Every structure is written in structure tokens, then in C-alpha cells.
């Protein structure tokens, strides 16, 4: 920026800081109004609960209890936010000359400093940033003058990738701590806000650059170890989130081609943890692969077992049972037709044959006249 442009920007910054100071009081009034409104709601619910209890409307009384509990749960957050605004020490708006000095310090610190009049943004560009051998490129930090007055309700600056190298999982994540051009400030949030309130523009831009140049492995949107995707444990193919599966037994990431779905329980397993049915060859997880044939102990899925036997053992068992039945049948004694025996002039035995011959057998001399000696 030339000197004339620098003065114009300093004047805009001064006006924005005046608006920021006023917006603090406006936000205090808004939060206080919300707090008082909750107290009025509690008073109304208290009267309503008393009436319902007196008249024996127990269901209505319980509804009042639920509403009161909800209001009480929101009050601590409202008080905390209101106190943070009231406790913040008054920071006077810096003199115009101080703002000019700050802008010159920004120009001395950064090689690229621009002011875009179309959106009233003061922008600096960082040097290319590399974190743990992952190249992320340079970033533009854009502070919007027309949003600085709303510091207490929304962010007045954005971080834009000049040469985007987003993670393969989400194009909106251009840095482990930047998503949708909004920086996750972490522990630096209070310091950044204080720098803006006091008009310390050079400190603000340097603090944001410092966060961009530092990697916090405890709170990234995407870890640097997975920045370029996740490698398949079996074939090393680099995957994004949509095509990544995780083995339920060892938690290794596998691609669609290398993953296996257990035929019995539906769990996803990698090739190292997967077994298979020796009958139908369908995949099984380590737990379901413990099912075996009771005779040959081959691994089988439940659908291939019958009475605890695989098809081959089942067939062999049936053949053995048939052969045993045949042998027992051959060894049993044969039956013959009983013979007729004459007993007391009658045939004994022989069943129906004996009964049929009963009329044909007569005593000797039946029907003849006896001859007596002379």
C-alpha cells in the first residue's frame, strides 16, 4: 500500500474499533435482556406450577417441572457469557497515529499486504507452510473492517489457501486447524480477540500466522498422518473416507476390494482376520470361523452344517447307518410254515389248513355194524 492508501485504511480501522467498543455494550445489553427474560419465564412457570398443584392437575405439574429444569440448565451459560463481557476491561480506542504505526509494522513483517476496497478487507499472505513434511502452501489472512464491529458474535477474519492443498478427505479443510476458511484458534482465542480490541494489528496477524505454522496433534480437523488419505492395510491403495472400511477385529483400514464381509454376522474384516467356509468358500470373521464339523473338524458356516455335520460327513454317516441296518436284517432267523399234527383225532397246528381237514379225518369203522363172535 502507498502512503495515501495506508491513511485511508487507518481511518477505516479507527472507525471499526469505535464500532467494536459500542458493540460490546450492545452485546452486554442483549445478554442481560436474555437473562432477565429467563427469570420472567421462571416466575411464570412457578405460578403455573402452583395453580396446577392446587387443582390436582398432576400431568400439568410435571410439565412445569420439566420446563423449569430446562430454564435452570440454560441460566449458568447465560450468566457466564454475560460476566465475560462485563469483566472485560475497558480498552480505549487507539489514536489514529498508533493505527498508522501498526499498519506500517504489518508491512514490515509481511511481504504481501493488500487492501481490497470491494469487501473492505485488509489482507496479508504468509510464506509457504509445511507441517511434518506435508506441504500446505501459503495462506491469505483477510481481516474485514465491516465485520470487526461484530467480533463478539462472529469471526471478523478468514484464512484462505493461496495454493490449496486440502486433505483428500474434505476439500473444505485446507489446514489441520482450518475448516471452511475459519481458523480453530484454540488457546489463542483470547489473545487474538484482545489484539483486535486494542488495535494491535501486527500482533493479530502474527498470532494467526503462528497458529497456522504450528501443528497441534490433539485437536486437528484431520491428522497430518492421514492428510493425503489412508493407505489400505492389504494393498496400500490410498483411500478417502467414503471408500475406507475398518476391520472390526484389528481396526486396520482396508479398501473395498480387500475388505471381507462375514457371511454369518455381517462384520467387515481384513484378509488377515478373515477365514472361510471350507464347503461353500464364503468369508467368515474370526469368531464365526470357529464353527467346525463335529466329525472331520473342518471350518463350516452354519448354513452348511446339518446336525453339526458337513455335507460329506453327513452323507458318510447315513451310508454307515444303512449298511448297519442291512447287516442286522440278514442275521435275523427265517420263519417256516408250521406242520399239522394229529392230536386226539384232530389236527393240531397248521392254522386254517388244520381246520379245513377236520371233516375229512374220521374214526376207523365209523357207521359199520359190529359182528360178535359165535
JOWOGI-V924051 format. One record per residue. N is the residue number from 1. OMEGA is omega in whole degrees, 0 to 359 (999 if undefined). Layout:
n=<N/N>
omega=<OMEGA/OMEGA>
This chain:
n=<1/2/3/4/5/6/7/8/9/10/11/12/13/14/15/16/17/18/19/20/21/22/23/24/25/26/27/28/29/30/31/32/33/34/35/36/37/38/39/40/41/42/43/44/45/46/47/48/49/50/51/52/53/54/55/56/57/58/59/60/61/62/63/64/65/66/67/68/69/70/71/72/73/74/75/76/77/78/79/80/81/82/83/84/85/86/87/88/89/90/91/92/93/94/95/96/97/98/99/100/101/102/103/104/105/106/107/108/109/110/111/112/113/114/115/116/117/118/119/120/121/122/123/124/125/126/127/128/129/130/131/132/133/134/135/136/137/138/139/140/141/142/143/144/145/146/147/148/149/150/151/152/153/154/155/156/157/158/159/160/161/162/163/164/165/166/167/168/169/170/171/172/173/174/175/176/177/178/179/180/181/182/183/184/185/186/187/188/189/190/191/192/193/194/195/196/197/198/199/200/201/202/203/204/205/206/207/208/209/210/211/212/213/214/215/216/217/218/219/220/221/222/223/224/225/226/227/228/229/230/231/232/233/234/235/236/237/238/239/240/241/242/243/244/245/246/247/248/249/250/251/252/253/254/255/256/257/258/259/260/261/262/263/264/265/266/267/268/269/270/271/272/273/274/275/276/277/278/279/280/281/282/283/284/285/286/287/288/289/290/291/292/293/294/295/296/297/298/299/300/301/302/303/304/305/306/307/308/309/310/311/312/313/314/315/316/317/318/319/320/321/322/323/324/325/326/327/328/329/330/331/332/333/334/335/336/337/338/339/340/341/342/343/344/345/346/347/348/349/350/351/352/353/354/355/356/357/358/359/360/361/362/363/364/365/366/367/368/369/370/371/372/373/374>
omega=<174/186/181/180/180/179/179/179/179/179/179/178/180/179/180/179/174/178/179/179/178/182/176/179/179/179/175/180/181/180/178/178/178/180/179/179/178/177/177/178/179/178/179/180/178/178/182/179/179/180/182/179/180/183/177/178/188/179/178/178/180/176/177/179/180/181/179/179/178/179/180/179/181/184/180/178/180/179/181/180/179/179/180/178/181/182/182/184/181/179/181/178/182/177/180/181/179/179/177/179/179/179/178/177/177/179/179/184/185/181/182/176/183/172/180/184/182/177/178/181/174/189/170/179/180/171/177/184/175/180/179/177/175/182/182/178/178/180/175/176/185/178/185/182/183/177/182/179/180/184/186/180/180/180/181/181/180/179/184/178/177/175/189/171/184/175/180/182/184/182/180/180/184/181/180/182/179/176/182/176/178/182/171/189/180/181/181/185/183/181/179/180/179/180/179/179/183/179/179/186/181/177/180/183/180/178/178/177/179/178/179/183/183/179/176/184/182/185/177/171/175/179/179/179/180/187/182/179/180/180/176/183/184/186/178/176/182/187/168/186/187/182/181/175/181/180/182/181/182/178/176/179/179/179/183/182/184/181/178/178/181/182/185/188/177/178/179/180/175/182/180/182/185/169/177/176/183/178/183/176/177/184/177/174/184/181/183/180/179/178/184/174/183/180/185/178/175/181/182/171/185/183/180/180/174/184/178/183/173/183/182/179/178/179/180/179/179/178/179/179/179/179/180/178/180/180/179/180/180/184/182/182/182/180/179/181/180/181/178/182/180/180/177/179/180/177/176/182/179/173/185/180/180/180/181/181/184/181/184/182/183/176/182/177/181/177/178/179/181/179/182/179/190/999>
